[in-house]
């Protein structure tokens, strides 16, 4: 039994891709057609570049640099997404969806009614849910005229932290946190009937 030993005498310099390695005619192995070798190497090169190799030690210098760039970009994009979603609906998170408002009437003991429900009797502080439309509060006391007060609103500056985050603006608008009640106290005099 004879053993054949193949020995190559050409020294291949360090190449950045597999196709560079066989770009010269001297390096083409045996008697194969150069066009066939190039197509095989091209497909091999594509497989290597697009494959998800587990060990980075299999990468050449170019592939390793691409791997590091991809890793850095993915890290930065994920940090940016986390940052954006932590700022989602800033006004809702930081200032809540309701305000405490103080009511005082002369005479005292008037019912503070919001949406037909009694909240408290004056003087008192009650929590009123924010909305995009101003809330109307009715004050009732027997022997006195019923008085309705439309609560004044202003823009909640914290909602501007949403910047270009459409989702955050939408949540703040839906919860009413985009606006806040201002002033926070009302002192009213009721007229006799």
Buried (B, 14 or more C-beta within 10 A) or exposed (E): EEEEEEEEEEEEEEBEBBBBBBBEEEBBEEEEEEEEBBEEBEEBBEEBBEEEEEEEEEBBEEBEEEEEEEEEEEEEEEEEEEEBEEBBBBBBBEBBBBBEBBBBBEEEEBBBBBEEEEBBBBBBBBEBEBBEEEBEBBBBBEEBEEBEBEBEBEEBEBBEBBEEBEEBBBBBBBBBBBBBBEEEEBEBEBEEE
